[in-house]
């Protein structure tokens, strides 16, 4: 399934068309469960550490908050609150079967899926903190992207 933002109007000056023109930076967002599995979602826009990394560290920094974020399934983008996020199932009424939270048996399986779906960045919550990796698997320190 190809994901594109909605176009509410054909006007070249509309906010909707500006969003449509914006380049997608895909990411995968996940957490390790107590049972050792990985729960994950896909996020289409603004996946770079300066935005999504900062959002996750500043606003989704507890196990409960991360679990709730992931419970909505794949997202078009992440905001500072769940109300400011756009989720494919909740907001666009796409089928949960297609856009629901995925569960993987291992980190290797999760990273393979993330690479396959085109994620340029991968975020993994280990129960106490977020870790970020680029497409080549190198870890990126998120501390420099968090407001101090």
Order of alpha helices (4+ residues) and beta strands (2+ residues): alpha-beta-beta-alpha-alpha-beta-beta-alpha-alpha-beta-alpha-beta-beta-beta
